[in-house]
Amino acid sequence: MTLPTLAIACLLAVTLGYGVRCWLSPFGNCRKCDGMGHHIKYDRKNRPKRAKECRRCKGYGIRIRVGRHLYNRARRTYTAGTR
């Protein structure tokens, strides 16, 4: 195999793998709060305690993956154009 063919095959495998991942699990952990739904705050004795809920995920701890978001938008646009 030549180098460009190998690079194309690797990119295709990564793209298809991510597509399957978005199809099977459309939601992932929130990057801001690491899936906890809230931030961690420390008191004066350096003990962790619950702080405000995360503004990005609104306390749910999950986010929609980028690939799934793009798929949803493309599908919505296609459906709106064919009606």
PEBELTA-V744972 format. One line per field, one symbol per residue. psi: psi as a letter, one per 40 degrees, with the letter a starting at -180 (. if undefined). burial: # if it has 9 or more other C-alpha atoms within 8 Angstrom, else .. Layout:
psi = ???
burial = ???
This chain:
psi = iiddddddddddddddddddddddgeiiihddefedeiihihadefhiihaiihddefedeiihidddddddddddddddde.
burial = .....#...........##.##...#####..#######..#..........##..###.#####.###..............
